[in-house]
Amino acid sequence: MTGDHVIAKNQNSRLFRMKALCVLLAFVGLSVAIPSDFVFPPLENGGKNWALLVAGSNGWGNYRHQADVCHAYQILKSHGIPDEQIIVMMVDDIANNKMNPTPGKIINRPEGDDVYHGVVKDYTGLEEVAPEVFLKVLQGKKEELAGIGSGKVIDSGPNDNVFVNFVDHGGPGIVAFGRKLLHALDLIKTLDDMHKEKKFAKLLFYMEACESGSMFEYLLAKNKNILAVTASNATTSSYACYFDKKRKTFLGDVFSVKWMEDSDKENLNSETIEKQFKIVKRETNTSTVCQFGDMKIDSMTVSEFQGSSQSNQIVYPIPDPNVGAVPSEDVDLHINMNLFKLASTAEDRKYYSEKIAQESMRRGKVAPLIQKIVSIATNSNNRQVERIMKARMGLFRHECYKAAVEHLADTCPQLELRQQFGYAFKHLYAFVNLCEESVPTETILEAITKGCSQ
């Protein structure tokens, strides 16, 4: 019997069992409720579910990122995935932060339940929550992580499904990890290597970040059993939601809140990835939710990645996260604007007006500095400078762009790229354009050095 016949036979067998189970449950459901601890059939061929949950940011203003990841952890646990197969990476500076009015607790929606309790954190702090650690964990390189965090890795094989959920700031072809950046080229290489090494049966990647589509666009193959769902396309922002007056920060991100709201209330054993995607895309009206990669995964059930046990938690209606949502790169500004409006004394209003002015000045330095660098790199060709500062070209020359961004981050501290300054990330498209217009990499690097030193 050929391999194709075996695969077809397995798929038909699996389909038959699923249909039979649905008929049985429909009949039984007429008189008996499904027990809360009912466990649906495991993955084919004894496969396991593995999950890697990552919040790459730190700081109170980024509260929402760790809240998203903690909520995701609770979903996976409630659907039966054991801690041994869940890896959590988060700086862990929020729950016990001095600004937290409810020490030891994190919420992901207004008046929501604590999502921090019970979370088993494997990698914490800025040194451990880093791109090189993330890639090694994902690829299962346990020996290279000796003495770092818990040392846990995605120890998956050819029959296992892997779910990755990443939340942080982003820009063209990059996402942030504390003081460092993960580039699209490095992420895709790791995913390709995992495919070659048969590290998974299927891999589903949910990414919450501005311009997150640029991490996969033109890069993720359609035939490698990997599907990526992103909060935004390659050129637009993702959105923060639920400003909390008590905590003085945003509690969640619209895309993340929407997919988790859906997973909290749906029967994951019957809901397909495609159905969840369509619901989240329709209800996330602040950004363009996208898919990349192997669309065959759309027909699989959500339970095949997020767990098949029935959750017994009570789900309450939540406020619409789109209301009052703001672009992620504008969060710091909006926090201070909201606090200015809420201020009850002249002293507080003065304090927050000064904070708004400082943030505006911080932002006002970005575009002129980048335009200066572009002008140097193009020998003051005004027409080319104007084009590069306005166009949004597709990113193909990744090596050139990576070299430019890393040099910019190291040479121009005023842009705060190592401090996750989302507003500066938004302007990195100019360096995409320089590379795509075939300006030599060395010329760009020299222009950065000169422009940042003046």
SELUM-829272 format. One record per residue (C-alpha): residue number from 1; x negated, z negated, y. Coordinates in steps of 0.05 Angstrom, whole numbers, plus 5000, padded with zeros to 4 digits. Each point is the difference from the previous one (the first is absolute). Layout:
<pt seq="NUM" xx="X" zz="Z" yy="Y"/>
...
This chain:
<pt seq="1" xx="5000" zz="5000" yy="5000"/>
<pt seq="2" xx="4972" zz="5019" yy="5068"/>
<pt seq="3" xx="4988" zz="4952" yy="5058"/>
<pt seq="4" xx="5056" zz="5033" yy="5039"/>
<pt seq="5" xx="5049" zz="4990" yy="4942"/>
<pt seq="6" xx="4981" zz="4927" yy="4995"/>
<pt seq="7" xx="5010" zz="4989" yy="5075"/>
<pt seq="8" xx="5067" zz="5036" yy="4997"/>
<pt seq="9" xx="5022" zz="4959" yy="4940"/>
<pt seq="10" xx="4980" zz="4935" yy="5034"/>
<pt seq="11" xx="5037" zz="5019" yy="5063"/>
<pt seq="12" xx="5063" zz="5020" yy="4962"/>
<pt seq="13" xx="4997" zz="4935" yy="4960"/>
<pt seq="14" xx="4991" zz="4959" yy="5063"/>
<pt seq="15" xx="5058" zz="5037" yy="5034"/>
<pt seq="16" xx="5045" zz="4989" yy="4941"/>
<pt seq="17" xx="4984" zz="4925" yy="4998"/>
<pt seq="18" xx="5013" zz="4993" yy="5075"/>
<pt seq="19" xx="5067" zz="5036" yy="4994"/>
<pt seq="20" xx="5020" zz="4958" yy="4941"/>
<pt seq="21" xx="4981" zz="4937" yy="5037"/>
<pt seq="22" xx="5039" zz="5021" yy="5062"/>
<pt seq="23" xx="5063" zz="5013" yy="4957"/>
<pt seq="24" xx="4992" zz="4933" yy="4965"/>
<pt seq="25" xx="4991" zz="4962" yy="5065"/>
<pt seq="26" xx="5059" zz="5036" yy="5032"/>
<pt seq="27" xx="5044" zz="4978" yy="4941"/>
<pt seq="28" xx="4972" zz="4930" yy="4997"/>
<pt seq="29" xx="5006" zz="4994" yy="5076"/>
<pt seq="30" xx="5076" zz="5003" yy="4993"/>
<pt seq="31" xx="5000" zz="4930" yy="4972"/>
<pt seq="32" xx="4931" zz="4969" yy="5005"/>
<pt seq="33" xx="4951" zz="4995" yy="5058"/>
<pt seq="34" xx="4928" zz="5020" yy="4987"/>
<pt seq="35" xx="4958" zz="4936" yy="4991"/>
<pt seq="36" xx="4952" zz="4987" yy="5058"/>
<pt seq="37" xx="4942" zz="4997" yy="4951"/>
<pt seq="38" xx="5018" zz="5065" yy="4964"/>
<pt seq="39" xx="4937" zz="5043" yy="4991"/>
<pt seq="40" xx="5007" zz="5075" yy="4994"/>
<pt seq="41" xx="4957" zz="5040" yy="4952"/>
<pt seq="42" xx="4926" zz="5001" yy="5019"/>
<pt seq="43" xx="4962" zz="5062" yy="5021"/>
<pt seq="44" xx="4986" zz="5053" yy="4948"/>
<pt seq="45" xx="4943" zz="4989" yy="4951"/>
<pt seq="46" xx="4992" zz="4927" yy="5018"/>
<pt seq="47" xx="4981" zz="5014" yy="5072"/>
<pt seq="48" xx="4997" zz="4947" yy="5054"/>
<pt seq="49" xx="5018" zz="4996" yy="5073"/>
<pt seq="50" xx="4943" zz="4987" yy="5048"/>
<pt seq="51" xx="5006" zz="4988" yy="5075"/>
<pt seq="52" xx="4951" zz="4995" yy="5058"/>
<pt seq="53" xx="5030" zz="4971" yy="5064"/>
<pt seq="54" xx="4958" zz="5004" yy="5063"/>
<pt seq="55" xx="5007" zz="4975" yy="5072"/>
<pt seq="56" xx="4936" zz="5023" yy="5034"/>
<pt seq="57" xx="5010" zz="4967" yy="5068"/>
<pt seq="58" xx="4989" zz="4931" yy="5029"/>
<pt seq="59" xx="5024" zz="4962" yy="5062"/>
<pt seq="60" xx="5067" zz="4972" yy="5021"/>
<pt seq="61" xx="5022" zz="5065" yy="5034"/>
<pt seq="62" xx="4996" zz="5033" yy="4931"/>
<pt seq="63" xx="5044" zz="4946" yy="4967"/>
<pt seq="64" xx="5046" zz="5055" yy="4973"/>
<pt seq="65" xx="4948" zz="5031" yy="4955"/>
<pt seq="66" xx="4989" zz="4938" yy="4957"/>
<pt seq="67" xx="5075" zz="4987" yy="5002"/>
<pt seq="68" xx="5012" zz="5069" yy="4971"/>
<pt seq="69" xx="4950" zz="4990" yy="4944"/>
<pt seq="70" xx="5025" zz="4930" yy="4982"/>
<pt seq="71" xx="5071" zz="5028" yy="4996"/>
<pt seq="72" xx="4975" zz="5056" yy="4954"/>
<pt seq="73" xx="4968" zz="4948" yy="4955"/>
<pt seq="74" xx="5066" zz="4962" yy="4994"/>
<pt seq="75" xx="5035" zz="5064" yy="4980"/>
<pt seq="76" xx="4951" zz="5016" yy="4945"/>
<pt seq="77" xx="5001" zz="4929" yy="4974"/>
<pt seq="78" xx="5076" zz="4996" yy="5000"/>
<pt seq="79" xx="5001" zz="5064" yy="4958"/>
<pt seq="80" xx="4953" zz="4973" yy="4947"/>
<pt seq="81" xx="4930" zz="5024" yy="5016"/>
<pt seq="82" xx="4952" zz="4943" yy="4984"/>
<pt seq="83" xx="4946" zz="4974" yy="5047"/>
<pt seq="84" xx="4947" zz="5026" yy="4952"/>
<pt seq="85" xx="5022" zz="5071" yy="5019"/>
<pt seq="86" xx="5010" zz="4989" yy="5075"/>
<pt seq="87" xx="4941" zz="4999" yy="5048"/>
<pt seq="88" xx="5010" zz="4977" yy="5071"/>
<pt seq="89" xx="4951" zz="5013" yy="5057"/>
<pt seq="90" xx="5016" zz="4966" yy="5067"/>
<pt seq="91" xx="4957" zz="4964" yy="5051"/>
<pt seq="92" xx="5047" zz="4940" yy="4994"/>
<pt seq="93" xx="4995" zz="4976" yy="5072"/>
<pt seq="94" xx="5074" zz="4999" yy="5016"/>
<pt seq="95" xx="5036" zz="4948" yy="4957"/>
<pt seq="96" xx="4958" zz="4942" yy="5026"/>
<pt seq="97" xx="4984" zz="5030" yy="5068"/>
<pt seq="98" xx="5005" zz="4951" yy="5058"/>
<pt seq="99" xx="5052" zz="5046" yy="5032"/>
<pt seq="100" xx="5046" zz="4995" yy="4939"/>
<pt seq="101" xx="5059" zz="4955" yy="5017"/>
<pt seq="102" xx="5015" zz="4995" yy="4925"/>
<pt seq="103" xx="4932" zz="4984" yy="4970"/>
<pt seq="104" xx="4990" zz="5026" yy="4930"/>
<pt seq="105" xx="5058" zz="5049" yy="5005"/>
<pt seq="106" xx="5007" zz="5074" yy="5017"/>
<pt seq="107" xx="5065" zz="5038" yy="5009"/>
<pt seq="108" xx="5013" zz="5075" yy="5000"/>
<pt seq="109" xx="5067" zz="5002" yy="5036"/>
<pt seq="110" xx="5039" zz="4958" yy="5050"/>
<pt seq="111" xx="5020" zz="4933" yy="4969"/>
<pt seq="112" xx="4971" zz="5025" yy="4934"/>
<pt seq="113" xx="4974" zz="4963" yy="4940"/>
<pt seq="114" xx="4928" zz="4980" yy="4994"/>
<pt seq="115" xx="4963" zz="5057" yy="4965"/>
<pt seq="116" xx="4931" zz="4966" yy="5000"/>
<pt seq="117" xx="5017" zz="4947" yy="4947"/>
<pt seq="118" xx="4968" zz="5013" yy="4932"/>
<pt seq="119" xx="4960" zz="5060" yy="5022"/>
<pt seq="120" xx="4936" zz="5002" yy="4959"/>
<pt seq="121" xx="4947" zz="5027" yy="5047"/>
<pt seq="122" xx="4940" zz="5034" yy="4967"/>
<pt seq="123" xx="4959" zz="5024" yy="5060"/>
<pt seq="124" xx="5003" zz="4965" yy="5068"/>
<pt seq="125" xx="4960" zz="4999" yy="5064"/>
<pt seq="126" xx="4970" zz="5058" yy="5038"/>
<pt seq="127" xx="4941" zz="5007" yy="4952"/>
<pt seq="128" xx="5043" zz="5008" yy="4938"/>
<pt seq="129" xx="5057" zz="5040" yy="5031"/>
<pt seq="130" xx="4956" zz="5061" yy="5010"/>
<pt seq="131" xx="5005" zz="5074" yy="4980"/>
<pt seq="132" xx="4942" zz="4998" yy="4951"/>
<pt seq="133" xx="5032" zz="4940" yy="4964"/>
<pt seq="134" xx="5068" zz="5034" yy="5000"/>
<pt seq="135" xx="4972" zz="5063" yy="4968"/>
<pt seq="136" xx="4962" zz="4961" yy="4947"/>
<pt seq="137" xx="5062" zz="4959" yy="4983"/>
<pt seq="138" xx="5042" zz="5062" yy="4995"/>
<pt seq="139" xx="4951" zz="5035" yy="4955"/>
<pt seq="140" xx="4990" zz="4940" yy="4955"/>
<pt seq="141" xx="4927" zz="4988" yy="5015"/>
<pt seq="142" xx="5000" zz="4927" yy="4978"/>
<pt seq="143" xx="4924" zz="4993" yy="4993"/>
<pt seq="144" xx="4988" zz="5022" yy="5072"/>
<pt seq="145" xx="5048" zz="4945" yy="5025"/>
<pt seq="146" xx="4966" zz="4942" yy="4966"/>
<pt seq="147" xx="5001" zz="4940" yy="5047"/>
<pt seq="148" xx="5049" zz="5033" yy="5048"/>
<pt seq="149" xx="5070" zz="4969" yy="5004"/>
<pt seq="150" xx="5035" zz="4992" yy="4934"/>
<pt seq="151" xx="4964" zz="5059" yy="4971"/>
<pt seq="152" xx="5065" zz="5029" yy="4975"/>
<pt seq="153" xx="5006" zz="5076" yy="4997"/>
<pt seq="154" xx="5051" zz="5052" yy="4980"/>
<pt seq="155" xx="4979" zz="5000" yy="4927"/>
<pt seq="156" xx="5047" zz="5057" yy="4983"/>
<pt seq="157" xx="4998" zz="5054" yy="4946"/>
<pt seq="158" xx="5032" zz="5067" yy="4985"/>
<pt seq="159" xx="5068" zz="4970" yy="4982"/>
<pt seq="160" xx="5006" zz="4955" yy="5061"/>
<pt seq="161" xx="5036" zz="5011" yy="5066"/>
<pt seq="162" xx="4968" zz="4977" yy="5065"/>
<pt seq="163" xx="5035" zz="4982" yy="5065"/>
<pt seq="164" xx="4960" zz="4994" yy="5064"/>
<pt seq="165" xx="5029" zz="4973" yy="5065"/>
<pt seq="166" xx="4955" zz="5002" yy="5061"/>
<pt seq="167" xx="5020" zz="4974" yy="5069"/>
<pt seq="168" xx="4958" zz="5002" yy="5064"/>
<pt seq="169" xx="4982" zz="5042" yy="5061"/>
<pt seq="170" xx="4981" zz="5073" yy="4993"/>
<pt seq="171" xx="4979" zz="5063" yy="5036"/>
<pt seq="172" xx="4982" zz="5071" yy="4982"/>
<pt seq="173" xx="4969" zz="4997" yy="4931"/>
<pt seq="174" xx="4986" zz="4925" yy="5002"/>
<pt seq="175" xx="5032" zz="4933" yy="4987"/>
<pt seq="176" xx="4971" zz="4934" yy="5023"/>
<pt seq="177" xx="4971" zz="4943" yy="4958"/>
<pt seq="178" xx="4982" zz="4943" yy="5046"/>
<pt seq="179" xx="4934" zz="5021" yy="5032"/>
<pt seq="180" xx="4994" zz="5063" yy="4958"/>
<pt seq="181" xx="5035" zz="5066" yy="4990"/>
<pt seq="182" xx="5023" zz="5035" yy="4936"/>
<pt seq="183" xx="4995" zz="5076" yy="5006"/>
<pt seq="184" xx="5047" zz="5048" yy="4965"/>
<pt seq="185" xx="4943" zz="5036" yy="4965"/>
<pt seq="186" xx="4977" zz="4936" yy="4967"/>
<pt seq="187" xx="5070" zz="4980" yy="4978"/>
<pt seq="188" xx="5015" zz="5068" yy="4970"/>
<pt seq="189" xx="4933" zz="5001" yy="4964"/>
<pt seq="190" xx="5016" zz="4933" yy="4968"/>
<pt seq="191" xx="5069" zz="5024" yy="4979"/>
<pt seq="192" xx="4971" zz="5064" yy="4971"/>
<pt seq="193" xx="4947" zz="4960" yy="4962"/>
<pt seq="194" xx="5055" zz="4955" yy="4972"/>
<pt seq="195" xx="5038" zz="5061" yy="4976"/>
<pt seq="196" xx="4938" zz="5029" yy="4966"/>
<pt seq="197" xx="4986" zz="4933" yy="4967"/>
<pt seq="198" xx="5072" zz="4994" yy="4975"/>
<pt seq="199" xx="5011" zz="4935" yy="5038"/>
<pt seq="200" xx="5075" zz="5009" yy="5003"/>
<pt seq="201" xx="5060" zz="5038" yy="4974"/>
<pt seq="202" xx="5032" zz="5003" yy="5069"/>
<pt seq="203" xx="4980" zz="4971" yy="5067"/>
<pt seq="204" xx="5047" zz="4986" yy="5058"/>
<pt seq="205" xx="4971" zz="4985" yy="5069"/>
<pt seq="206" xx="5042" zz="4972" yy="5058"/>
<pt seq="207" xx="4961" zz="5000" yy="5066"/>
<pt seq="208" xx="5023" zz="4967" yy="5065"/>
<pt seq="209" xx="4956" zz="5022" yy="5058"/>
<pt seq="210" xx="5001" zz="5045" yy="5061"/>
<pt seq="211" xx="4986" zz="5072" yy="4982"/>
<pt seq="212" xx="4997" zz="4979" yy="4927"/>
<pt seq="213" xx="5019" zz="5071" yy="4978"/>
<pt seq="214" xx="4930" zz="5022" yy="5021"/>
<pt seq="215" xx="4970" zz="4959" yy="4943"/>
<pt seq="216" xx="5031" zz="5048" yy="4950"/>
<pt seq="217" xx="5019" zz="5064" yy="5036"/>
<pt seq="218" xx="4960" zz="5061" yy="4973"/>
<pt seq="219" xx="4962" zz="4952" yy="4954"/>
<pt seq="220" xx="5045" zz="4970" yy="4946"/>
<pt seq="221" xx="5009" zz="5049" yy="4943"/>
<pt seq="222" xx="5069" zz="5014" yy="4972"/>
<pt seq="223" xx="4979" zz="4998" yy="4927"/>
<pt seq="224" xx="4964" zz="4933" yy="4992"/>
<pt seq="225" xx="5058" zz="4953" yy="4985"/>
<pt seq="226" xx="4993" zz="4967" yy="5069"/>
<pt seq="227" xx="5056" zz="4995" yy="5051"/>
<pt seq="228" xx="4989" zz="4972" yy="5070"/>
<pt seq="229" xx="5056" zz="4978" yy="5046"/>
<pt seq="230" xx="4980" zz="4988" yy="5072"/>
<pt seq="231" xx="5034" zz="4965" yy="5059"/>
<pt seq="232" xx="4984" zz="5058" yy="5046"/>
<pt seq="233" xx="4975" zz="5071" yy="5000"/>
<pt seq="234" xx="4929" zz="5020" yy="5019"/>
<pt seq="235" xx="5009" zz="4996" yy="5075"/>
<pt seq="236" xx="5051" zz="4946" yy="5018"/>
<pt seq="237" xx="5005" zz="4924" yy="5001"/>
<pt seq="238" xx="5031" zz="4951" yy="4952"/>
<pt seq="239" xx="5043" zz="4946" yy="5032"/>
<pt seq="240" xx="5000" zz="4924" yy="5002"/>
<pt seq="241" xx="5066" zz="4964" yy="4999"/>
<pt seq="242" xx="5035" zz="4932" yy="5008"/>
<pt seq="243" xx="4968" zz="4968" yy="5060"/>
<pt seq="244" xx="5007" zz="4925" yy="4989"/>
<pt seq="245" xx="5007" zz="4955" yy="5062"/>
<pt seq="246" xx="4979" zz="4938" yy="4962"/>
<pt seq="247" xx="4937" zz="5031" yy="4970"/>
<pt seq="248" xx="4986" zz="5046" yy="5059"/>
<pt seq="249" xx="4982" zz="5059" yy="4956"/>
<pt seq="250" xx="5032" zz="5054" yy="4957"/>
<pt seq="251" xx="5021" zz="4981" yy="4929"/>
<pt seq="252" xx="4999" zz="5067" yy="4965"/>
<pt seq="253" xx="4990" zz="5075" yy="5001"/>
<pt seq="254" xx="5060" zz="5046" yy="4995"/>
<pt seq="255" xx="4978" zz="5043" yy="4941"/>
<pt seq="256" xx="4977" zz="4939" yy="4959"/>
<pt seq="257" xx="5063" zz="4960" yy="5017"/>
<pt seq="258" xx="5043" zz="5059" yy="4979"/>
<pt seq="259" xx="4968" zz="5014" yy="4932"/>
<pt seq="260" xx="4999" zz="4925" yy="4984"/>
<pt seq="261" xx="5072" zz="4990" yy="5022"/>
<pt seq="262" xx="5018" zz="5056" yy="4951"/>
<pt seq="263" xx="4958" zz="4970" yy="4943"/>
<pt seq="264" xx="5031" zz="4931" yy="5013"/>
<pt seq="265" xx="5071" zz="5024" yy="4990"/>
<pt seq="266" xx="4998" zz="5060" yy="4953"/>
<pt seq="267" xx="4997" zz="5003" yy="4925"/>
<pt seq="268" xx="4929" zz="5026" yy="4993"/>
<pt seq="269" xx="5012" zz="5021" yy="4929"/>
<pt seq="270" xx="5049" zz="5055" yy="5021"/>
<pt seq="271" xx="4975" zz="5016" yy="5071"/>
<pt seq="272" xx="4950" zz="5057" yy="5002"/>
<pt seq="273" xx="4940" zz="5005" yy="5046"/>
<pt seq="274" xx="5034" zz="5060" yy="5032"/>
<pt seq="275" xx="5063" zz="4960" yy="5015"/>
<pt seq="276" xx="4960" zz="4943" yy="5032"/>
<pt seq="277" xx="4960" zz="5051" yy="5040"/>
<pt seq="278" xx="5062" zz="5034" yy="5027"/>
<pt seq="279" xx="5033" zz="4934" yy="5019"/>
<pt seq="280" xx="4938" zz="4975" yy="5035"/>
<pt seq="281" xx="4987" zz="5067" yy="5035"/>
<pt seq="282" xx="5072" zz="5003" yy="5025"/>
<pt seq="283" xx="5002" zz="4928" yy="5023"/>
<pt seq="284" xx="4931" zz="5000" yy="5032"/>
<pt seq="285" xx="5019" zz="5038" yy="5063"/>
<pt seq="286" xx="4939" zz="4977" yy="5041"/>
<pt seq="287" xx="4948" zz="5039" yy="4961"/>
<pt seq="288" xx="4996" zz="5059" yy="4951"/>
<pt seq="289" xx="4994" zz="4972" yy="4930"/>
<pt seq="290" xx="4962" zz="5051" yy="4956"/>
<pt seq="291" xx="4980" zz="5014" yy="4928"/>
<pt seq="292" xx="4936" zz="5032" yy="4974"/>
<pt seq="293" xx="4974" zz="5017" yy="4932"/>
<pt seq="294" xx="5034" zz="5006" yy="4932"/>
<pt seq="295" xx="5075" zz="5005" yy="5013"/>
<pt seq="296" xx="5016" zz="4994" yy="4926"/>
<pt seq="297" xx="4992" zz="4925" yy="5009"/>
<pt seq="298" xx="5063" zz="5002" yy="5043"/>
<pt seq="299" xx="5042" zz="5003" yy="4937"/>
<pt seq="300" xx="4971" zz="4935" yy="4973"/>
<pt seq="301" xx="5035" zz="4934" yy="5012"/>
<pt seq="302" xx="4976" zz="4950" yy="5051"/>
<pt seq="303" xx="4995" zz="4949" yy="4944"/>
<pt seq="304" xx="4944" zz="5040" yy="4968"/>
<pt seq="305" xx="4956" zz="4978" yy="5058"/>
<pt seq="306" xx="5033" zz="4936" yy="5028"/>
<pt seq="307" xx="5022" zz="4966" yy="4936"/>
<pt seq="308" xx="5061" zz="5005" yy="4954"/>
<pt seq="309" xx="5025" zz="4928" yy="4995"/>
<pt seq="310" xx="5065" zz="4985" yy="5036"/>
<pt seq="311" xx="4989" zz="4961" yy="5064"/>
<pt seq="312" xx="5048" zz="4941" yy="5007"/>
<pt seq="313" xx="4989" zz="4989" yy="5074"/>
<pt seq="314" xx="5058" zz="5002" yy="5049"/>
<pt seq="315" xx="4993" zz="5056" yy="5050"/>
<pt seq="316" xx="5030" zz="4990" yy="5070"/>
<pt seq="317" xx="5014" zz="5055" yy="5050"/>
<pt seq="318" xx="4942" zz="5010" yy="5049"/>
<pt seq="319" xx="4999" zz="5024" yy="5072"/>
<pt seq="320" xx="4984" zz="5073" yy="5013"/>
<pt seq="321" xx="4923" zz="5001" yy="5008"/>
<pt seq="322" xx="5004" zz="5064" yy="5042"/>
<pt seq="323" xx="5032" zz="4961" yy="5057"/>
<pt seq="324" xx="4946" zz="4976" yy="5047"/>
<pt seq="325" xx="4945" zz="5032" yy="4958"/>
<pt seq="326" xx="4937" zz="5021" yy="5037"/>
<pt seq="327" xx="4941" zz="5046" yy="4982"/>
<pt seq="328" xx="4947" zz="4959" yy="4964"/>
<pt seq="329" xx="4946" zz="5017" yy="5050"/>
<pt seq="330" xx="5043" zz="4970" yy="5056"/>
<pt seq="331" xx="5014" zz="4933" yy="4966"/>
<pt seq="332" xx="4952" zz="4959" yy="5043"/>
<pt seq="333" xx="5030" zz="5028" yy="5064"/>
<pt seq="334" xx="5072" zz="4989" yy="4977"/>
<pt seq="335" xx="4986" zz="4928" yy="4977"/>
<pt seq="336" xx="4978" zz="4982" yy="5070"/>
<pt seq="337" xx="5056" zz="5039" yy="5033"/>
<pt seq="338" xx="5051" zz="4964" yy="4956"/>
<pt seq="339" xx="4969" zz="4932" yy="5015"/>
<pt seq="340" xx="5001" zz="5016" yy="5074"/>
<pt seq="341" xx="5075" zz="5013" yy="4996"/>
<pt seq="342" xx="5011" zz="4936" yy="4962"/>
<pt seq="343" xx="4957" zz="4958" yy="5047"/>
<pt seq="344" xx="5039" zz="4943" yy="5033"/>
<pt seq="345" xx="4949" zz="4978" yy="5052"/>
<pt seq="346" xx="4961" zz="5035" yy="5055"/>
<pt seq="347" xx="4935" zz="4977" yy="4968"/>
<pt seq="348" xx="5018" zz="5033" yy="4934"/>
<pt seq="349" xx="5022" zz="5064" yy="5034"/>
<pt seq="350" xx="4934" zz="5002" yy="5037"/>
<pt seq="351" xx="4961" zz="4989" yy="4935"/>
<pt seq="352" xx="5035" zz="5056" yy="4963"/>
<pt seq="353" xx="4997" zz="5048" yy="5059"/>
<pt seq="354" xx="4925" zz="4990" yy="5000"/>
<pt seq="355" xx="4998" zz="5013" yy="4924"/>
<pt seq="356" xx="5040" zz="5064" yy="5011"/>
<pt seq="357" xx="4951" zz="5022" yy="5054"/>
<pt seq="358" xx="4940" zz="4985" yy="4955"/>
<pt seq="359" xx="5030" zz="5040" yy="4943"/>
<pt seq="360" xx="5016" zz="5058" yy="5046"/>
<pt seq="361" xx="4928" zz="5001" yy="5026"/>
<pt seq="362" xx="4974" zz="4997" yy="4928"/>
<pt seq="363" xx="5042" zz="5060" yy="4981"/>
<pt seq="364" xx="4983" zz="5037" yy="5065"/>
<pt seq="365" xx="4926" zz="5004" yy="4981"/>
<pt seq="366" xx="5011" zz="5038" yy="4935"/>
<pt seq="367" xx="5020" zz="5071" yy="5020"/>
<pt seq="368" xx="4949" zz="5007" yy="5057"/>
<pt seq="369" xx="4943" zz="4978" yy="4955"/>
<pt seq="370" xx="5020" zz="5047" yy="4944"/>
<pt seq="371" xx="5009" zz="5058" yy="5050"/>
<pt seq="372" xx="4930" zz="4986" yy="5027"/>
<pt seq="373" xx="4971" zz="5005" yy="4929"/>
<pt seq="374" xx="5039" zz="5065" yy="4987"/>
<pt seq="375" xx="4974" zz="5028" yy="5066"/>
<pt seq="376" xx="4928" zz="4984" yy="4981"/>
<pt seq="377" xx="5009" zz="5030" yy="4930"/>
<pt seq="378" xx="5028" zz="5065" yy="5029"/>
<pt seq="379" xx="4951" zz="5008" yy="5058"/>
<pt seq="380" xx="5057" zz="4987" yy="5049"/>
<pt seq="381" xx="5040" zz="5060" yy="4978"/>
<pt seq="382" xx="5064" zz="4979" yy="5036"/>
<pt seq="383" xx="5046" zz="5046" yy="4961"/>
<pt seq="384" xx="4973" zz="4975" yy="4934"/>
<pt seq="385" xx="5003" zz="4928" yy="5023"/>
<pt seq="386" xx="5073" zz="5008" yy="5019"/>
<pt seq="387" xx="5016" zz="5032" yy="4933"/>
<pt seq="388" xx="4964" zz="4946" yy="4960"/>
<pt seq="389" xx="5034" zz="4944" yy="5038"/>
<pt seq="390" xx="5069" zz="5029" yy="4988"/>
<pt seq="391" xx="5000" zz="5035" yy="4932"/>
<pt seq="392" xx="5017" zz="4967" yy="4934"/>
<pt seq="393" xx="4960" zz="5041" yy="4949"/>
<pt seq="394" xx="5002" zz="4988" yy="4925"/>
<pt seq="395" xx="4941" zz="4962" yy="4972"/>
<pt seq="396" xx="4956" zz="5039" yy="4952"/>
<pt seq="397" xx="4928" zz="4986" yy="5022"/>
<pt seq="398" xx="5002" zz="4929" yy="4974"/>
<pt seq="399" xx="4925" zz="4987" yy="4996"/>
<pt seq="400" xx="4991" zz="5019" yy="5073"/>
<pt seq="401" xx="5059" zz="4957" yy="5021"/>
<pt seq="402" xx="4978" zz="4940" yy="4959"/>
<pt seq="403" xx="4930" zz="5002" yy="5030"/>
<pt seq="404" xx="5029" zz="5005" yy="5070"/>
<pt seq="405" xx="5050" zz="4943" yy="4992"/>
<pt seq="406" xx="4949" zz="4952" yy="4968"/>
<pt seq="407" xx="4949" zz="5015" yy="5055"/>
<pt seq="408" xx="5054" zz="4990" yy="5053"/>
<pt seq="409" xx="5021" zz="4933" yy="4970"/>
<pt seq="410" xx="4928" zz="4976" yy="5000"/>
<pt seq="411" xx="4979" zz="5029" yy="5067"/>
<pt seq="412" xx="5062" zz="4989" yy="5043"/>
<pt seq="413" xx="5020" zz="4927" yy="4992"/>
<pt seq="414" xx="5045" zz="5008" yy="5061"/>
<pt seq="415" xx="5048" zz="5041" yy="4956"/>
<pt seq="416" xx="5007" zz="4940" yy="4952"/>
<pt seq="417" xx="5006" zz="5044" yy="4938"/>
<pt seq="418" xx="4969" zz="4943" yy="4960"/>
<pt seq="419" xx="5055" zz="4954" yy="5027"/>
<pt seq="420" xx="5059" zz="5043" yy="4977"/>
<pt seq="421" xx="5018" zz="5025" yy="5070"/>
<pt seq="422" xx="5057" zz="5045" yy="4979"/>
<pt seq="423" xx="5006" zz="5033" yy="5069"/>
<pt seq="424" xx="4928" zz="5025" yy="4994"/>
<pt seq="425" xx="5014" zz="5025" yy="4929"/>
<pt seq="426" xx="5055" zz="5043" yy="5029"/>
<pt seq="427" xx="4949" zz="5039" yy="5041"/>
<pt seq="428" xx="4952" zz="5017" yy="4943"/>
<pt seq="429" xx="5034" zz="5067" yy="4992"/>
<pt seq="430" xx="4952" zz="5025" yy="5053"/>
<pt seq="431" xx="4943" zz="4993" yy="4950"/>
<pt seq="432" xx="5041" zz="5036" yy="4947"/>
<pt seq="433" xx="5006" zz="5057" yy="5049"/>
<pt seq="434" xx="4926" zz="5000" yy="5017"/>
<pt seq="435" xx="4983" zz="5006" yy="4926"/>
<pt seq="436" xx="5053" zz="5052" yy="4987"/>
<pt seq="437" xx="4973" zz="5042" yy="5058"/>
<pt seq="438" xx="4933" zz="5000" yy="4963"/>
<pt seq="439" xx="4963" zz="4960" yy="5052"/>
<pt seq="440" xx="4937" zz="4979" yy="4961"/>
<pt seq="441" xx="5003" zz="4929" yy="4974"/>
<pt seq="442" xx="4933" zz="4982" yy="5033"/>
<pt seq="443" xx="5027" zz="5025" yy="5067"/>
<pt seq="444" xx="5060" zz="4955" yy="4993"/>
<pt seq="445" xx="4958" zz="4939" yy="4981"/>
<pt seq="446" xx="4953" zz="5012" yy="5059"/>
<pt seq="447" xx="5060" zz="5006" yy="5047"/>
<pt seq="448" xx="5027" zz="4934" yy="4974"/>
<pt seq="449" xx="4933" zz="4965" yy="5011"/>
<pt seq="450" xx="4994" zz="5028" yy="5070"/>
<pt seq="451" xx="5073" zz="4990" yy="5021"/>
<pt seq="452" xx="5003" zz="4928" yy="4975"/>
<pt seq="453" xx="4935" zz="4979" yy="5034"/>
<pt seq="454" xx="5018" zz="5025" yy="5070"/>
